[in-house]
Amino acid sequence: MIINSLIGLLTMLYPFAVYFGTQYLEPWKIAAVLFVLLGIRLVASYSVRHWSCPLLIAGMVYCGFAIWSNELLTLRFYPAIANAAMLLLFSASLLSSQSLIERLARLQHPDLPPEGILYTRRVTWVWCGFFIVNGGIALATALWSSIELWSLYNGFIAYLLMGILLVGEYIIRMKTQKHVK
């Protein structure tokens, strides 16, 4: 748990590692560090069959390509790929009997009422929309912006927007479920 949290934090700092790291290291070395971090997280998650395993494998495949290409531009695609992977995971869950958000909600509320199921499905749709927009911006900054703007957006603004979405959803949930016990 602690290792996963620490590695999660380190991977969140990836845009800044690229920005500062490329001043001292070749791009393939930065990709290799990310590959190792994702590999450690995969080993830690695999034993419990965590939902993030396919995402970690996709990240490692990307890192392999980034190591091979050794190009700064390739390093900049990771946030867009991560958003695409999250979009795929969340949208695929909408095709199953339980959305990803519903599965997470059932960890705290195993007997989720029908209105809770509908709410979690809507929240999953909102997250899909977020990943489309955020991933599009991540891709645009990778292709057409300076490394500074790419680092600022993908290393700070995207997480700020994600935090706003999380807090906003929490506030809405608390207001709409006040009457539900």
N, C-alpha and C positions, 0 to 999 in steps of 0.2 A: 504494500500500500504506500509506504513512504517512498520507495524507489519509483513507483509509477507517478506519484505526485511530483517528485523532484524532476524526473525526466519530462513530464508534461510541462512543467514550468520552463525547463531548458528549451524544449521545442517551441514554446510560445515566443521565446527570445530569438528565434531563428532569423527574422529579418535584420535584427541588430547585429547578430553574429555575421551575417553576410556583409552588411555595411562596413563594419569595423574589421572583420576578418580578412576581407579581400585586399585590404591595405598591406597585409603581412603574409597571407597564405594564398596558394593557388586554389582556384575554385574546387578542384577535386578533393582537396583535404577537408574543406568545410562540408562537402557532401558526404565524405567518409565519416566524419564525426556524427552527422545526423543519422547516417546508416547504422552506426553502432548504437546510438541512443534508441532508435526505433527498434533495433534488434533486441536490446535488453528489455525494453518495454513489452515486446512481443513474447519473449520467453516468460516474463512475469505474468502476462495476461493469458497466455495459452493454457496454462495449467487449470485455469478456472473458466475456460471457454468464453472469454470476455467478448462482447459485441464489437470491440475495436480491432480485433485481430485482422479482419480483411483490410481495414484502413491502414494498419501498420505494415502489412505486406505490400500494399499498393505504394506506400511511402518508401519502402525499401527498394522496390523495383525502380521507382523514380530516382532514388539516390544512386542506384547502380548506373543508370543512364547518365546522371549528372557527373559521376566519377569518370565515366568513359568519355564524355564530351569535353569536360574540363573548361566549360565556358561560363562566364558570369551570368549571361542571359538565362542559361538553363537553371541556375540556382534560383532565379527570380520567379519561376513557375510554381514552386512548391505551395504557396498559399492558394493559388487558383486550383491546383490539383487537390489540395486538402478540402476546399469548399465543394468541389465536384464530387469527391468521395463521400462527404457528409450528405450532400444532396441525394446521391444515389442510395445511401443507407436509409435516410429518412423517407424518401419517396417510395422505396421498395417496401418499407414497413406499412405503408398505406394500402398495399395490395394484400396484406395478410390480415388475419382476424384481429390482431392487436397492433396498433401503431407503436412506434418506439417510445413515444411519450407516454402512451397508456401503460406499456410494460414498466417504465420507470415509476409512474404514479402508483401502480399496483404493489410496488415494494413497500410503500407506506400505507396504502389503502387497498388491501387485497379484494375487498367487496365493493369495488367501484360501481356506483349507480349508473344507469343508462345515460343520464345527463353528463356525468363525469367522463364517460366513454366518448360521447360526442364532443365534449370540450377538449379532451386530449387529442382527438383526431384533428380538430381545428387548429390547435396549437402546433401540431406536426406540419400542417399545411403552411402555417406562418413561418416556421423554421425553414421549410423548403423554399419559400419566397426569399427569405433572408440569404440563404446559401446561393441562390441564383444571382441576386443583386451583388452581394459581397464578392462572390467568385468572379462575376463580370468585372467589377472594379479591380480586383486583384489581378486579373488577366490584363486589363487595360494598363494598369500601372507597370506590370512586367514588360509589356510591349512598347509602351510609348512615353513613359515618364523617366525622370532622373532616378538614380539609385536613392537619393535622399527622400524624394516623394514616395517612392515604393516602400522604403523602410518605415517612413512615418505612417503611411496608411496601413500597411500590413502588420506593423509591429506595435501600433498604438490605436489608431482610429478604428480599425476593424474590431479590436477587442473592446473598445469603448462602446461601439454600437451594439456588440453582442451583450455586453453588460446591461446596457439600457433596455434591450429586448428582454433579457432575463428578469430584471427588476420590474419592468412594466407588466410582464406576464404575471409575475408574482402578485403585484398589487391588484390586478384585475381578478386573479383567482381568489384572493382574500376577500375582495368586495362581493364577488358573485357567489362565493361559497360560505358566506357568513352564517346564513341560515341553515346550512347543511351540517350535520354532525357526523 
